[in-house]
Amino acid sequence: MMEPVVLGTILAIFTTMGLALWRAIQGPSVYDTIVGVNVFGTKTVLLIALIAEFSGNGDLIDVALVYALINFLAVVAILKLVRQRDLAASRRVEHD
């Protein structure tokens, strides 16, 4: 009874992953590309968690959490690179 629901969920996740990948490739701006990559990474985490739940392998949840952290840090670093053109730059506040 649960099998059609699981298959439908997996199909929905793969569909949204495909749409996110299309947005990452076709995005008119760099921000659309970044959002597409971020959504793709988030859906990958959901897929890993779904596999962990239905396979009974709880260790995969740790893999999903690490992947989510790497995805978040990568998006923050890319946004900083796009905005400041330098990852090592610090923001200087000048007072008048």
Buried (B, 14 or more C-beta within 10 A) or exposed (E): EEEEEEEEBBEEBEEBBEBBBEBBEEBEEEEBBBBBBBBBBBBBBBBBBBBBEEEEEEEBEEBBEEBBEEBEEBBEEBBBEEEEEEEEEEEEEEEE
